[in-house]
Amino acid sequence: QSALTQPRSVSGSPGQSVTISCIGTRSDLGSYYYVSWYQQRPGKAPKLIIFDVNQRPSGVPDRFSGSKSGYTASLTISGLQADDQADYYCASLAGSYIYVFGTGTEVTVL
Amino acid sequence: EVQLLESGGGLVQPGGSLRLSCVGSGSSFSDYAMTWVRQAPGKGLEWVSTISGSGMTTQYAESVRGRFTVSRDKSKNTLYMEMNSLRAADTAVYYCAKDRWWERVTPRATAGFDSWGQGNLVIVSS
């Protein structure tokens, strides 16, 4: 299975909104409503910030939101803060006990 | 929340073998599928393998199929990855991750990895 496609980088000023796209295929995003997003800071393990397309785990600010349409999922960060600067990865179920990750996006807060 | 502690990484020569371990806290560890994810230096996350809560079902990425074997020991709350015929391309930080789907509820109604190990560096080099 091929990796989901994400933009290499996005940037925004504090307070602005940024959106990260995640493009898949019929075998993953087109077949499952199980998209998750992860935030990863340098040298740290990834952290789940969105699951099941648009659900936030406890403790994740509502500035983070997710959506999906067809073969494309999106993560939007509203009210961008300096602390949001990190790498973000999407992931999708792609079969029974099979997952695929996105290529990753670096978010820069200007 | 389940805590995951990994061990077993290190330096190995090409063609060699290594076994990674991931110990989970909590009595319901065996009710969740577990996954290995790796990240090569400066690269993105790559799904490697998943094992069901019961251990009866395993899946592998094409890049490791036939060389890596995932297993789990319920009595020890431990997940393993046996890695054989290692290549330079296998050099990466390896993470174990817990699926958020509680397998006592079927069919699957959620997905994603809600707990991660700290990561374990594997270097394949002569």
Interface residues (C-beta under 8 A of the other chain):
Chain A: Q1 A3 Y32 Y34 S36 Y38 Q40 A45 P46 K47 L48 F51 D52 P57 Y89 A91 L93 G95 S96 Y97 I98 Y99 V100 F101 G102 T103 G104
Chain B: A33 T35 V37 G44 L45 E46 W47 T50 I51 S52 T57 T58 Q59 A61 E62 Y95 A97 R100 R108 T110 A111 G112 F113 D114 W116 G117 Q118 G119
